[in-house]
């Protein structure tokens, strides 16, 4: 009972930080940059790569310090508060009156540091696992943490939705809704009239109606891409966001009215920061770090020396170095999928924001169930065998995504990848714990995070570069994305091959 409350608080932090990763990293921020502002995928890739470079430079030293000074919880608190403050800063920049390019660059700068702080916190959070669970229960506690994280992603997505759409349970929220104003007159024509216009503001949604009290028609939010789109006034758009709305049997001369609804995608950043902070508080207050040895005062120079010593000494612990290499390869691919899934489904599958949210809610629900089930599987058959099965699933379903552009297939592939994503995190953490010596978890989790972030420097930039070069070489957008997905499948296969010789050394009670 004494450990129950700290354990639940530790699990709740996974609930909290996944709100950030879902709303900012996966969904709204990448779409705001690439769709709202028409920037290529490589902008998002470079921003993620820069934040990963910061992590590569800083985290090993912080991991050594967290073990030496027993300050994991303190460092976790600093990283979390910094991430929340900078996420709110992204919202301020995106909703400010700055010029379009200036506010995108300002928001990107905030994102780079916020994402760095988010990943820094994960190192200290993972290292606290040994303070809330004994070795025999680590798989289950890790699984419950990952499962709670995906539940947080679902609820976080739902809680910020009113700020983006201006609606709560289908009812307009007046504080986020503008006045109606006339924008066009219906022509003298029979049948349905399709009205198209450039988005009046790239960061908001719009509602349309015919004057006289007709129910507002649903507007389709469209990114034109390379295909030209002719608007109602005869102008032609490429690479622009516009709204398309159909009025059935519109009478000639009827006035079309429009109003803005919600704050759009950037309106979710500040609420996300608040939710992350509130749900992270119990872990930052109630988890007590287990002291396994007296703290050793060391300088920054000594910390870096210990990092390099740890890198050399991975060879003394069977499987650690191989695991790091394998993790570099498969996490490179999987993290890239996580970052660009929303962009892919928007540009290739032509999902609207509403469809996008429902798709991610479905995939995340399956990820939560997969992580919970995987925790028990990991405890039963071992983390290595579990991880090998998971990587095999990634190869199968990513290959299916590359070969099929059918929306119906994507609705099956997405939830399957969700299960595999949750299972990958659940099995990876206990595998590393089983390979490293007691008392050095923070140091080796920092090295593990370093490995992952080194891959994060490459993966998103590689994806963006492949899509960009494919477009310039004359490939269709779909085929460009197929090539990018194929490169990710190759990385996972290589990672699974390296993982083969990592020993399965589950640490049992008393071992």
C-alpha positions as CSV (number, residue, x, y, z in Angstrom):
1,X,0.0,0.0,0.0
2,X,2.9,2.3,0.8
3,X,4.1,2.0,-2.9
4,X,0.6,2.1,-4.4
5,X,0.3,5.9,-4.5
6,X,3.8,6.6,-5.9
7,X,3.2,3.9,-8.5
8,X,-0.1,5.4,-9.6
9,X,1.5,8.9,-9.7
10,X,4.3,7.5,-11.9
11,X,1.8,6.0,-14.2
12,X,-0.2,9.2,-14.3
13,X,2.9,11.0,-15.7
14,X,2.7,8.8,-18.8
15,X,-0.9,10.0,-19.0
16,X,0.3,13.6,-18.8
17,X,3.2,13.7,-21.2
18,X,1.4,11.8,-24.0
19,X,-1.0,14.6,-24.2
20,X,1.9,16.7,-25.5
21,X,3.1,14.1,-27.9
22,X,-0.3,13.5,-29.4
23,X,-1.6,17.1,-29.6
24,X,1.7,18.8,-30.5
25,X,4.2,16.3,-32.0
26,X,1.7,14.0,-33.9
27,X,-1.3,16.0,-34.8
28,X,-1.8,19.8,-34.6
29,X,1.7,21.3,-34.9
30,X,2.9,19.3,-38.0
31,X,-0.4,20.0,-39.7
32,X,-0.3,23.7,-38.8
33,X,3.2,24.0,-40.4
34,X,2.6,21.9,-43.5
35,X,-1.1,22.4,-44.2
36,X,-2.1,25.8,-42.7
37,X,1.1,27.5,-43.8
38,X,1.9,25.3,-46.8
39,X,5.5,24.5,-45.8
40,X,7.1,21.2,-47.0
41,X,7.5,18.2,-44.7
42,X,11.2,18.9,-44.3
43,X,10.5,22.0,-42.1
44,X,8.9,19.7,-39.5
45,X,11.7,17.1,-40.0
46,X,14.4,19.7,-39.5
47,X,12.7,21.1,-36.3
48,X,12.5,17.6,-34.9
49,X,16.1,16.9,-35.9
50,X,17.4,20.1,-34.2
51,X,15.6,19.2,-30.9
52,X,17.2,15.8,-31.2
53,X,20.6,17.3,-31.6
54,X,20.1,19.2,-28.3
55,X,19.1,16.0,-26.6
56,X,22.2,14.2,-28.0
57,X,24.4,17.0,-26.6
58,X,22.8,17.2,-23.1
59,X,21.1,14.0,-22.0
60,X,24.1,11.7,-21.2
61,X,25.5,14.3,-18.8
62,X,22.0,14.8,-17.2
63,X,21.6,11.0,-16.8
64,X,24.9,10.7,-15.0
65,X,24.0,13.6,-12.7
66,X,20.6,12.1,-11.9
67,X,22.2,8.9,-10.7
68,X,25.1,10.6,-8.9
69,X,23.0,13.2,-7.1
70,X,19.8,11.2,-6.8
71,X,18.0,14.1,-8.4
72,X,15.8,12.3,-11.0
73,X,12.6,13.8,-9.7
74,X,14.0,17.3,-9.5
75,X,15.3,17.1,-13.1
76,X,12.0,15.7,-14.2
77,X,10.2,18.7,-12.6
78,X,12.5,21.2,-14.4
79,X,12.1,19.5,-17.7
80,X,8.3,19.3,-17.4
81,X,7.8,22.9,-16.4
82,X,10.1,24.1,-19.3
83,X,8.2,22.0,-21.8
84,X,4.8,23.3,-20.7
85,X,6.0,26.9,-20.7
86,X,7.5,26.7,-24.2
87,X,4.4,24.8,-25.5
88,X,2.3,27.7,-24.3
89,X,4.8,30.0,-26.0
90,X,4.1,28.2,-29.3
91,X,0.5,29.1,-28.9
92,X,1.3,32.7,-28.2
93,X,3.5,32.9,-31.3
94,X,1.1,31.1,-33.6
95,X,-1.9,33.2,-32.6
96,X,0.1,36.5,-32.5
97,X,-0.2,39.3,-35.0
98,X,3.3,38.6,-36.4
99,X,3.7,38.0,-40.2
100,X,3.1,34.5,-41.5
101,X,6.7,33.5,-41.8
102,X,7.8,35.1,-38.6
103,X,5.2,33.4,-36.5
104,X,6.0,30.0,-38.0
105,X,9.7,30.5,-37.3
106,X,8.9,31.7,-33.7
107,X,6.7,28.7,-33.1
108,X,9.3,26.3,-34.6
109,X,11.9,27.8,-32.2
110,X,9.7,27.2,-29.2
111,X,8.9,23.7,-30.5
112,X,12.6,22.7,-30.8
113,X,13.3,23.5,-27.1
114,X,9.9,22.2,-25.8
115,X,10.5,18.9,-27.6
116,X,14.0,18.8,-26.1
117,X,12.6,19.3,-22.6
118,X,9.9,16.7,-23.2
119,X,12.4,14.0,-24.1
120,X,14.8,15.1,-21.3
121,X,11.9,14.4,-18.9
122,X,11.4,10.9,-20.3
123,X,14.9,9.9,-19.3
124,X,14.4,10.8,-15.7
125,X,10.9,9.4,-15.7
126,X,12.1,6.0,-17.1
127,X,14.9,5.9,-14.5
128,X,12.3,6.3,-11.7
129,X,10.7,3.0,-12.7
130,X,12.9,1.1,-10.2
131,X,11.6,3.4,-7.4
132,X,8.0,2.3,-7.9
133,X,8.2,-1.3,-9.1
134,X,10.3,-4.4,-8.2
135,X,11.9,-6.4,-11.1
136,X,9.2,-9.0,-11.3
137,X,6.5,-6.3,-11.8
138,X,8.4,-3.9,-14.1
139,X,6.8,-5.3,-17.2
140,X,3.3,-4.8,-15.9
141,X,3.9,-1.4,-14.4
142,X,5.6,-0.3,-17.6
143,X,2.6,-1.6,-19.5
144,X,0.1,0.3,-17.3
145,X,2.2,3.4,-17.7
146,X,2.2,3.2,-21.5
147,X,-1.5,2.3,-21.5
148,X,-2.3,5.3,-19.3
149,X,-0.3,7.4,-21.7
150,X,-2.5,6.5,-24.6
151,X,-5.6,7.1,-22.5
152,X,-4.1,10.5,-21.8
153,X,-3.7,11.0,-25.6
154,X,-7.3,10.2,-26.1
155,X,-8.7,12.4,-23.4
156,X,-6.2,15.2,-24.2
157,X,-7.3,15.2,-27.8
158,X,-11.0,15.4,-26.7
159,X,-10.4,18.1,-24.1
160,X,-8.6,20.5,-26.5
161,X,-11.0,20.0,-29.4
162,X,-13.4,22.8,-28.4
163,X,-10.5,25.3,-28.6
164,X,-9.8,24.2,-32.2
165,X,-13.3,23.8,-33.5
166,X,-15.3,26.3,-31.4
167,X,-17.8,23.5,-30.6
168,X,-18.6,21.5,-27.5
169,X,-20.7,18.4,-28.2
170,X,-21.8,19.9,-31.5
171,X,-22.8,23.2,-29.9
172,X,-21.0,26.4,-30.9
173,X,-19.1,28.1,-28.1
174,X,-19.7,31.8,-28.5
175,X,-16.4,32.8,-26.9
176,X,-14.6,31.1,-29.8
177,X,-17.0,32.0,-32.6
178,X,-17.0,35.2,-34.8
179,X,-20.0,37.0,-36.3
180,X,-21.7,36.1,-39.6
181,X,-20.6,38.1,-42.6
182,X,-21.6,38.0,-46.3
183,X,-18.9,36.6,-48.7
184,X,-20.7,35.6,-51.9
185,X,-24.0,35.4,-53.9
186,X,-25.3,32.2,-55.3
187,X,-25.3,32.1,-59.2
188,X,-28.3,31.4,-61.3
189,X,-27.9,27.7,-61.7
190,X,-29.7,24.5,-61.1
191,X,-28.6,21.7,-58.7
192,X,-25.9,21.8,-56.1
193,X,-23.5,24.8,-56.0
194,X,-19.9,24.2,-54.9
195,X,-18.4,27.3,-53.3
196,X,-14.6,27.5,-52.9
197,X,-12.5,30.2,-51.4
198,X,-9.0,30.8,-50.0
199,X,-8.9,30.3,-46.3
200,X,-9.4,33.8,-44.8
201,X,-7.1,32.9,-42.0
202,X,-4.9,29.8,-42.2
203,X,-5.4,29.1,-38.4
204,X,-9.2,29.0,-38.1
205,X,-12.1,26.8,-39.2
206,X,-15.1,28.3,-41.0
207,X,-18.9,27.7,-41.0
208,X,-21.1,28.7,-43.9
209,X,-24.8,29.2,-44.5
210,X,-27.3,30.8,-46.8
211,X,-28.9,34.0,-45.6
212,X,-32.3,33.4,-44.2
213,X,-31.5,30.9,-41.4
214,X,-30.6,27.8,-43.2
215,X,-28.5,25.4,-41.2
216,X,-24.7,26.0,-41.6
217,X,-23.2,23.8,-44.2
218,X,-20.1,21.7,-43.4
219,X,-17.0,23.1,-45.0
220,X,-14.4,20.8,-46.4
221,X,-10.9,22.0,-45.3
222,X,-8.6,21.3,-48.3
223,X,-4.9,21.7,-48.9
224,X,-4.5,22.2,-52.7
225,X,-1.1,20.6,-53.1
226,X,0.3,20.5,-56.6
227,X,-3.1,20.3,-58.3
228,X,-4.5,23.7,-59.2
229,X,-7.9,24.6,-57.8
230,X,-10.2,27.2,-59.4
231,X,-12.0,29.4,-56.9
232,X,-15.5,31.0,-57.3
233,X,-13.9,34.3,-58.5
234,X,-12.0,32.5,-61.2
235,X,-8.6,32.7,-59.5
236,X,-6.4,29.6,-59.5
237,X,-4.6,28.3,-56.4
238,X,-1.7,25.8,-55.9
239,X,-0.1,24.9,-52.6
240,X,-2.7,26.8,-50.6
241,X,-5.4,26.0,-48.0
242,X,-8.9,26.7,-49.0
243,X,-12.5,25.8,-48.0
244,X,-15.0,24.0,-50.2
245,X,-18.6,23.9,-49.3
246,X,-21.6,22.4,-51.2
247,X,-25.0,24.2,-51.1
248,X,-27.8,21.8,-52.3
249,X,-30.2,23.5,-54.7
250,X,-29.0,27.0,-53.8
251,X,-31.5,29.6,-55.1
252,X,-30.1,32.3,-57.4
253,X,-29.2,35.5,-55.6
254,X,-29.0,33.9,-52.2
255,X,-26.3,35.4,-50.0
256,X,-23.6,33.1,-48.6
257,X,-22.5,34.0,-45.1
258,X,-19.4,32.9,-43.2
259,X,-18.1,33.0,-39.7
260,X,-15.0,31.8,-38.0
261,X,-15.3,28.9,-35.6
262,X,-12.7,28.2,-32.9
263,X,-9.1,29.1,-32.8
264,X,-8.0,26.4,-35.2
265,X,-5.0,24.1,-34.8
266,X,-2.7,26.6,-32.9
267,X,-5.5,27.2,-30.4
268,X,-4.7,23.8,-28.9
269,X,-1.2,24.5,-27.8
270,X,-1.8,26.5,-24.6
271,X,-4.6,24.1,-23.3
272,X,-2.2,21.2,-24.0
273,X,0.5,22.8,-21.9
274,X,-1.9,23.3,-19.0
275,X,-3.2,19.7,-19.1
276,X,0.4,18.3,-19.2
277,X,1.4,20.3,-16.2
278,X,-1.7,19.5,-14.1
279,X,-1.6,15.7,-14.6
280,X,2.2,15.7,-14.1
281,X,2.1,17.2,-10.7
282,X,1.4,14.0,-8.6
283,X,4.6,12.4,-10.0
284,X,6.6,15.5,-9.3
285,X,5.4,15.6,-5.7
286,X,4.7,12.0,-4.5
287,X,7.3,9.7,-6.1
288,X,10.2,9.2,-3.8
289,X,13.5,8.2,-5.4
290,X,15.0,5.0,-4.1
291,X,18.6,5.6,-2.9
292,X,20.7,2.6,-4.0
293,X,24.1,4.1,-3.0
294,X,25.4,7.4,-1.5
295,X,25.5,10.3,-3.9
296,X,28.8,11.2,-5.5
297,X,29.5,14.9,-6.2
298,X,31.0,15.3,-9.7
299,X,31.7,18.1,-12.1
300,X,30.4,18.5,-15.6
301,X,33.7,17.4,-17.0
302,X,33.7,14.3,-14.8
303,X,30.1,13.6,-15.9
304,X,31.2,13.6,-19.5
305,X,34.1,11.3,-18.7
306,X,31.6,8.9,-17.1
307,X,29.5,9.0,-20.2
308,X,32.3,8.0,-22.4
309,X,33.3,5.3,-19.8
310,X,29.7,4.0,-19.9
311,X,29.9,3.8,-23.7
312,X,33.1,1.8,-23.5
313,X,31.7,-0.4,-20.7
314,X,28.6,-1.4,-22.6
315,X,30.8,-4.1,-23.9
316,X,31.1,-5.5,-20.4
317,X,27.4,-6.0,-20.1
318,X,26.3,-8.6,-22.7
319,X,23.8,-7.2,-25.2
320,X,23.7,-3.6,-24.2
321,X,25.7,-2.3,-27.1
322,X,23.7,-4.5,-29.6
323,X,20.5,-3.3,-28.1
324,X,21.5,0.3,-28.5
325,X,22.4,-0.2,-32.1
326,X,19.1,-2.1,-32.8
327,X,17.1,0.6,-31.0
328,X,18.8,3.3,-33.1
329,X,17.6,1.6,-36.3
330,X,14.0,0.6,-35.4
331,X,13.3,3.7,-33.4
332,X,14.5,5.8,-36.3
333,X,11.7,4.4,-38.4
334,X,9.0,4.2,-35.8
335,X,9.5,7.7,-34.4
336,X,9.3,9.1,-38.0
337,X,5.9,7.3,-38.5
338,X,4.7,8.9,-35.2
339,X,5.7,12.4,-36.4
340,X,4.3,12.2,-39.9
341,X,1.2,10.0,-39.7
342,X,-1.1,13.0,-39.5
343,X,0.6,14.7,-42.4
344,X,0.4,11.5,-44.5
345,X,-3.3,10.9,-43.7
346,X,-4.1,14.5,-44.5
347,X,-2.2,14.8,-47.8
348,X,-2.5,11.3,-49.2
349,X,-5.8,10.0,-47.6
350,X,-7.3,13.5,-47.7
351,X,-8.7,13.2,-44.2
352,X,-10.4,16.2,-42.8
353,X,-9.5,17.3,-39.2
354,X,-12.7,15.7,-37.9
355,X,-11.8,12.4,-39.6
356,X,-8.2,12.8,-38.5
357,X,-9.2,13.1,-34.9
358,X,-11.4,10.1,-35.0
359,X,-8.7,8.0,-36.8
360,X,-6.1,9.0,-34.2
361,X,-8.6,8.3,-31.3
362,X,-9.2,4.8,-32.8
363,X,-5.5,4.1,-33.3
364,X,-4.6,5.4,-29.8
365,X,-7.3,3.2,-28.2
366,X,-5.8,0.2,-29.8
367,X,-2.3,1.4,-28.7
368,X,-3.5,1.5,-25.1
369,X,-5.0,-2.0,-25.3
370,X,-1.9,-3.3,-27.0
371,X,0.4,-1.8,-24.3
372,X,-1.6,-3.3,-21.5
373,X,-1.7,-6.7,-23.1
374,X,2.0,-6.5,-24.0
375,X,3.0,-5.9,-20.4
376,X,1.7,-9.3,-19.4
377,X,3.2,-10.9,-22.5
378,X,6.5,-9.4,-21.7
379,X,6.5,-10.7,-18.1
380,X,5.5,-14.2,-19.5
381,X,7.8,-14.8,-22.5
382,X,10.5,-12.1,-21.9
383,X,11.0,-8.6,-23.4
384,X,13.3,-9.7,-26.2
385,X,11.0,-12.3,-27.7
386,X,8.1,-9.8,-27.3
387,X,10.0,-7.0,-29.0
388,X,11.0,-9.3,-31.9
389,X,7.3,-10.2,-32.5
390,X,6.4,-6.5,-32.4
391,X,9.1,-5.5,-35.0
392,X,7.9,-8.2,-37.3
393,X,4.4,-6.7,-37.1
394,X,5.8,-3.3,-38.0
395,X,7.4,-4.7,-41.1
396,X,4.1,-6.3,-42.2
397,X,1.8,-3.4,-41.6
398,X,4.1,-0.6,-42.8
399,X,4.6,-2.6,-46.1
400,X,0.8,-2.8,-46.4
401,X,0.6,1.0,-45.9
402,X,3.1,1.6,-48.7
403,X,1.4,-0.6,-51.2
404,X,-2.2,0.5,-50.5
405,X,-3.7,4.0,-50.8
406,X,-7.2,2.7,-50.1
407,X,-8.8,4.6,-47.2
408,X,-10.6,1.4,-46.1
409,X,-7.3,-0.5,-45.7
410,X,-5.8,2.5,-43.8
411,X,-8.5,2.2,-41.2
412,X,-7.3,-1.3,-40.5
413,X,-3.6,-0.5,-40.8
414,X,-3.7,2.5,-38.4
415,X,-5.1,0.6,-35.4
416,X,-2.7,-2.3,-36.0
417,X,0.2,0.1,-35.9
418,X,-1.3,1.6,-32.8
419,X,-1.1,-1.8,-31.0
420,X,2.5,-2.2,-32.2
421,X,3.5,1.3,-31.1
422,X,2.3,0.7,-27.5
423,X,3.8,-2.8,-27.4
424,X,7.2,-1.5,-28.6
425,X,7.6,1.0,-25.7
426,X,6.3,-1.6,-23.2
427,X,8.8,-4.3,-24.1
428,X,11.8,-2.0,-24.7
429,X,12.1,-0.5,-21.2
430,X,12.2,-3.9,-19.3
431,X,14.7,-5.3,-21.8
432,X,17.1,-2.5,-21.1
433,X,16.6,-2.8,-17.3
434,X,17.4,-6.5,-17.6
435,X,20.7,-5.8,-19.3
436,X,22.2,-3.0,-17.1
437,X,23.6,-3.1,-13.6
438,X,21.5,-2.0,-10.6
439,X,22.1,1.7,-9.6
440,X,23.0,2.8,-13.1
441,X,19.6,2.9,-14.7
442,X,19.6,6.6,-15.1
443,X,22.9,6.5,-16.8
444,X,22.0,3.8,-19.2
445,X,18.5,5.1,-19.9
446,X,20.2,8.4,-20.8
447,X,22.4,6.5,-23.2
448,X,19.4,4.7,-24.6
449,X,17.6,8.0,-25.1
450,X,20.8,9.3,-26.7
451,X,20.6,6.4,-29.1
452,X,17.0,7.2,-29.9
453,X,17.6,10.9,-30.3
454,X,20.6,10.3,-32.6
455,X,18.2,8.4,-34.8
456,X,15.6,11.2,-34.5
457,X,18.2,13.6,-36.0
458,X,18.2,11.4,-39.1
459,X,14.7,9.9,-39.5
460,X,12.4,12.9,-39.9
461,X,15.0,14.8,-42.0
462,X,15.4,11.7,-44.2
463,X,11.6,11.4,-44.6
464,X,11.3,15.1,-45.6
465,X,14.2,14.9,-47.9
466,X,12.9,11.8,-49.7
467,X,9.4,13.3,-50.2
468,X,11.0,16.6,-51.4
469,X,13.4,14.9,-53.8
470,X,10.7,12.5,-55.2
471,X,8.5,15.5,-56.0
472,X,11.3,17.3,-57.7
473,X,12.1,14.1,-59.7
474,X,8.6,14.1,-61.0
475,X,7.1,11.3,-58.8
476,X,3.5,11.7,-57.7
477,X,2.9,12.7,-54.1
478,X,1.7,9.1,-53.4
479,X,4.7,7.5,-54.8
480,X,7.0,9.9,-53.0
481,X,5.5,8.8,-49.7
482,X,5.7,5.1,-50.7
483,X,9.4,5.5,-51.2
484,X,9.7,7.2,-47.8
485,X,7.8,4.4,-46.1
486,X,9.9,1.8,-47.9
487,X,13.0,3.3,-46.4
488,X,11.5,3.0,-42.9
489,X,10.7,-0.7,-43.5
490,X,14.3,-1.3,-44.4
491,X,15.5,0.3,-41.2
492,X,13.2,-1.8,-39.0
493,X,14.4,-5.0,-40.7
494,X,18.0,-4.1,-40.1
495,X,17.2,-3.3,-36.4
496,X,15.5,-6.7,-36.0
497,X,18.5,-8.4,-37.5
498,X,20.9,-6.7,-35.0
499,X,18.5,-7.6,-32.1
500,X,18.8,-11.3,-32.7
501,X,22.0,-11.7,-30.6
502,X,20.9,-9.6,-27.6
503,X,20.5,-12.0,-24.7
504,X,17.2,-12.3,-22.9
505,X,18.4,-11.7,-19.3
506,X,15.2,-11.1,-17.3
507,X,16.1,-10.0,-13.8
508,X,14.1,-12.0,-11.3
509,X,13.6,-11.3,-7.6
510,X,16.9,-11.8,-5.8
511,X,18.9,-11.9,-9.0
